[in-house]
């Protein structure tokens, strides 16, 4: 009994989990069906059964440094087969959301994302910035609209580059700051997880890291793990399309700038040009992915209201948040589950 | 036409519906206090689910022990009238004065049958043997099982009109076969009604991730009892359905559909001990076999804990704490592969087995066929406690229970919950007591001519055709 330790549940954290979509977390009775049905859970220390226990007991610090919550692809096989309706998929999403909220830098951005009331403001903010840039470039003189339409007269390239290139760098730095906070959390020793966390191979050599990185990139590009999903399989294809749509769009923008600055290929780029092809193809992929009918069909049966409304909310997020904030909707509670 | 051995109207004290262990117990308890009981069974023989078992837990004795003595008590008691192949169509009245309309379905074999088996030998038609869950076949004229009561053949109604059955008719030297037998309606008057309709296993095919019905070597606990039974389809050899090889490594999947809000939300209380019992008899018959039991909580209530503790010490029995999430199949050898996390070690494994047994729970028959007179049922279809104003539940009609509880319960009331055999018996005894409380008039002699007629035939039983 001398090994007995007292753990104190963080009740606020449990409330946050419940608020963020994990309202059924306490229904879990630890049968471990979830960990067994999950197609991507590892053989050692599988998830999400242990995360359900930690969440139900309010073990915030443990969950914040639990890398497994980031392995989850939210395919919801666990939620479908959970005998108690505890919805492990939603609980993990709620945990991720809390982690994001906690580590985001600057912190007010994390809190703003957490608050649904702030959503209009978040959508409005970039619009205001763009409107301000347009105003700054044109000084309110829109007479060029009467001539042949040239987009760069509305917002000249130099303005875009001057604002968005440093903007992107700043975004990347802020993301890095958040990531560092998260990484520091991972290194804190704790009651539950041995430190350092044992790796399956028992070694942390360069070779293992490289192999792991190669495997991860391969999995990302093919969406292999997501396609192993049983319940939400159709979402894998939808996601793959949107994923390559955005990569294509980013590549198009970068190539267009390079083409303009290095080869003086001034826009509008002719329709027959490969960069134009790439851009149009990316747009088609993205739209096809977002409106993939399988996206809805693959959802498990919820109330009719949820089925009707939530995929649309998901699409709204995909449309608005991804391009504007470079924030993908995974950190938000999955709208597909209820 | 053979003579009809019972009256068109029977005056009785208590009508007991369901001829399993609980109903039998209730009828016996009632009759042994000197009251008249009518015991009604839907199938061709008494015995219910218990008759299909290989062994009872925890003593590991065959159902013949217990059933035999009860059958004898029924056989010698003139106050019990047994109606097989019978169904209640309607019950009217109130406590103290019920009247039931009952349909007697044709057996196509009359009381002259001596169970010699000549008809069976002559019969060409085969049917799926539902007593063995379709694992083998019987002839269209068959004996329900070895302990059948009444010990008399029965003809599957699907084939009664078949021309080929004429051969059986010719083969019977006692004139026992009547292919033109028709259903008959009779009335039973009783002061009380005990409902011991029993249970059925949960339909394992609804558990899509566990592969029952898809993979041949995934079976259920009730099927295992038939495999193990010496009177079963394999004469007691526990073999894989895919290739008839005897098992070397077997797994039990506890809570298959139980404690699951999408299937059976409750715990049937018997499946854990039932699997342990099966593990114990497999160990005895196949000392080399390896047994894996996957559980959420090993529930062995009361003195059954000793049984669990004993099995835990067995070096060939492995308990894994964690429910099986899914079962897949090795396509080469048709081995089921069960996936589960052992929550005590934090390891997730996919274990390849020869055979997987799904421990499915008990569904009360009252769920699909509710008792008459608006008897109140609980959320799961069991007869609700306190609903005994009219119909009195006994055995697994009131809650899941084991055989012994069922017998006790039937003695008390005769049929209200799911239970193991012992719970079922206790409950049935209690039900019988409740039923007797409703019987107000003085004891009367057995009043029906049928009984005395049968006695004159030197068959000391009151059995309806």
Interface residues (C-beta under 8 A of the other chain):
Chain A: X29 X30 X31 X32 X33 X34 X35 X36 X37 X38 X41 X42 X43 X44 X45 X46 X49 X50 X81 X83 X84 X85
Chain B: X209 X255 X259 X260 X261 X262 X263 X296 X321 X322 X323 X324 X325 X326 X339 X340 X341 X343 X346 X347 X348 X349
